[in-house]
Amino acid sequence: DFAVIDRIGSGPNCDVYTFPYAVKIEA
């Protein structure tokens, strides 16, 4: 998943955010 500020949506394997950078989190 990708975790950053301001979540605007989500996909099957990652979340979509408005923040310019996404931090990939493997869990």
C-alpha positions in Angstrom: 0.0 0.0 0.0 1.0 3.6 -0.3 0.5 5.8 2.8 0.7 9.5 2.7 -1.4 12.5 3.7 -5.0 13.2 2.4 -6.5 10.1 1.1 -8.7 10.7 -1.9 -9.4 7.1 -3.1 -8.3 3.6 -3.2 -7.4 0.8 -5.6 -7.1 -3.0 -5.3 -3.5 -2.8 -4.1 -2.8 0.8 -3.2 -4.4 3.9 -2.0 -4.4 7.2 -3.9 -3.5 10.4 -2.2 -3.3 14.1 -3.1 0.1 14.4 -1.6 2.9 14.6 -4.3 4.9 11.8 -2.7 3.8 8.3 -1.8 5.6 6.0 0.7 5.3 2.4 -0.4 4.6 0.2 2.6 5.2 -3.5 2.3 3.4 -5.5 5.0 
